[in-house]
Amino acid sequence: MVSCSIAGMETQTRRGLFWDVLAGRVAPPPAAETLGWELLHVDPDQGTIEVAFQATDRFTNPVGVVQGGFLAAMLDDTLGPALVATLPEGQFAPTLDLHVQFLRPARPGRLVGRGRVVRRGRQVCFMAGELLAPDGEPVAVATATAHLQSAGS
Amino acid sequence: MVSCSIAGMETQTRRGLFWDVLAGRVAPPPAAETLGWELLHVDPDQGTIEVAFQATDRFTNPVGVVQGGFLAAMLDDTLGPALVATLPEGQFAPTLDLHVQFLRPARPGRLVGRGRVVRRGRQVCFMAGELLAPDGEPVAVATATAHLQSAGS
């Protein structure tokens, strides 16, 4: 059972890596499982996504807040899927770079990531997004660049 | 027993968060343990550090390479300690931003991070570094900005 909301089309009929995982045809990525990744909402036509993460005590620094690098990992796993959900079967989009600004400390617990494709070119895509604390305040924001590739190209 | 090399001074006599962890006076940060962080070399006078990480299968994406976000987490845990090792007791340096470029895919296994303080101002510090595959080739490079703060300030 998928408890998230999906705009525009049926999960079972759409193909491509993101949808194959969602429909259970492909195993979830270990990195996503490690981060407690959970899909809340996706709109592949708009290029937007909302996901949740579970920041555990294993991600914390000496003062008990989530290490910035793990917030970066969560943002990578927000912005990437925003784009990957829009890709047809056989297309991939390795991330070229990721820039994260850490706005405030984040405590362990549930964090929500919102990502969007800002511009989708023929070969290069730009994404942006933010990671929100339970009170709705952003703890970090990010931009990323990805390079579209097709299998065999 | 500390199997790393430390330039310039004795671990036991130097104080500050980095050295307290190294000497066993403070528990290692959970985030560092999750990433398999291990100190190889540190030179607080030069502001340089070399550390190793263990990228496990739990950090991989659907095609079996390490998710970029976990490489970002490793680079954060390289650049941050390069600076933190230079700080006296009672001083902290939250990272403001982190920019990572992903040069090539990284397989699970041992990755080596090299970090350096590029410029240390009175309140703002700039760091840079890279993450190397077992063959010595860089898989990702990063820059970061940190803000120096003193306890109680």
Interface residues (C-beta under 8 A of the other chain):
Chain A: L17 V21 V26 A27 P29 P30 A31 A32 E33 T34 L35 D57 R58 F59 T60 N61 P62 V63 V66 Q67 G68 G69 F70 A72 A73 M74 L75 D76 D77 G80 F92 P94 T95 L96 D97 L98 H99 V100 Q101 F102 P105
Chain B: L17 V21 V26 A27 P29 P30 A31 A32 E33 T34 L35 D57 R58 F59 T60 N61 P62 V63 V66 Q67 G68 G69 F70 A72 A73 M74 L75 D76 D77 G80 F92 P94 T95 L96 D97 L98 H99 V100 Q101 F102 P105
